[in-house]
Amino acid sequence: MTLRITVCVKYVPDATGDRHFADDSTVAREDVDGLLSELDEYAVEQALRIADESDDAEITVLTVGPEDAREALRKALSMGADRAVHVEDDNLHGTDALGTSLVLAKAIEHIGYDLVVCGMASTDGAMGVLPALLAERLAVPQATLLSEVSVAGGQVTGRRDSDAASERLQASLPAVVSVTDQSGEARYPSFKGIMAAKKKPVDSLDLSDLGIDPDEVGLKGAWTAVEAVAERPARTAGTIVQDEGEGGKQLAEFLAAQKYI
């Protein structure tokens, strides 16, 4: 029986780019390049490792986003995923985490699944709540923030590390898991993988396909809102201290004035 793995990935603005907000307080995506969220690459990697250990597995990568979000799917396909699903709809603009979890849950049910794998957070929003929201909407167990994960005998098992201890978690399939950036280095797409990705299927869905009312998503349906935004102040030249024997004292006075000490 085929183990159906769905990996949720996100197309995010490049953190090294010059990012700006649009008039509606959403990110002006046309001003900056995008890419597959780095933390989601670890989720793709763990799905591939689970598939390698399975007799029969299929990996579907799923994203919600604008047309350019297909670039994130292509990256995941070139790493080794089997197929992709892209949920794209103009009404999704401005959707928050709660709305995104609704769309992803409906899409996952539409696809069919045994295991859902997510990254620990997105590199733009960094909320880290989506795996738990997904598990709640799908009414399945969750095992989050895993640094190690495996599947056998209809169960998913993982290890969650903290500063004080490590926990062993286990849940029956179907389930949702999230993995951290300590779970294992993500593989780099090979030339063969990049070429093969061009032939792999990418299915498109919209809100009507998923039976979602547009009022439930987008800025209108969002439960959270950005009240105000302001550009970060330009970096100043700083203060140069000429050390003529009093450098240490001047440094201490500066730190004290800034309330660092």
C-alpha positions, 0 to 999 in steps of 0.5 A, a space after each residue: 500500500 502506497 504511503 502518501 506523504 504531503 509536504 507543505 512548502 511556502 514561496 517567500 521573499 528573499 530575505 537578502 532582498 530589499 523588501 517593502 510593504 504595499 499600500 494594503 500592508 502586505 509585502 510588495 512581492 513584485 519588488 523582490 525575488 522569491 524562493 522556497 523557504 529554507 526551513 521547508 527544504 528540511 521538510 522535503 528532505 525528511 519526506 525523501 528520507 522516509 520515502 527511501 525507507 519505504 517499500 512504496 511511497 509518493 511525495 506530493 509538495 503543496 503550496 498556496 500562493 501567487 503564480 510565481 510560487 511554482 518556483 518553490 514547487 519546482 525546487 522541491 520537485 528537483 530535490 526528488 518529490 514526485 508531484 506538486 499541487 499549487 493552490 492559486 486564487 486572486 482572493 487569497 491575497 492577504 490571507 493570514 495563517 488561519 486562512 492558510 491552514 484552512 486552504 491547506 487542509 482542504 487541499 490535503 483532503 482533496 489530494 489524500 494523505 497518510 502523513 503531512 510534513 511541514 517545516 518548523 516555521 516560514 522564514 518570512 512570517 516565522 509564526 510556527 503555528 501552521 502544523 498545529 492548525 493543520 492537525 486541528 483542522 484535519 482532526 489528526 495527531 501532531 508531532 511537532 519540532 522534530 529533529 528526527 522522524 521515521 515511519 513504520 507499522 502505521 506509526 510516525 515516531 520522532 525525537 524532539 530536542 530542547 535545552 533540558 531534555 529530548 522527548 520521543 514522540 509517536 503517533 498513529 497515521 494519518 498525522 501531521 509532523 514538523 521538522 527543525 533545521 537540525 533534522 538533517 541537511 537538505 540535499 542539493 538538486 542535481 542536474 538530473 533532478 532539475 531536468 526530471 522536475 520539468 516533466 513532473 506534474 503540477 496540478 492547479 486548484 482554486 478556492 472553488 475546487 476546494 469548496 471555500 468561500 472567498 470571504 473566509 480567506 484574504 484580507 477580508 477573512 483574516 483574523 490578524 491585521 497589520 495596523 502600521 508599518 514603518 521603514 527601518 531607519 538607515 544605518 548611521 556611521 556610528 561613533 569612532 573612539 580614538 583610544 589614547 589611553 581612555 578607550 576602555 572608559 569611553 566604551 564603558 560610558 557608551 554602554 552604560 548610556 545605552 543601558 547595556 550595562 
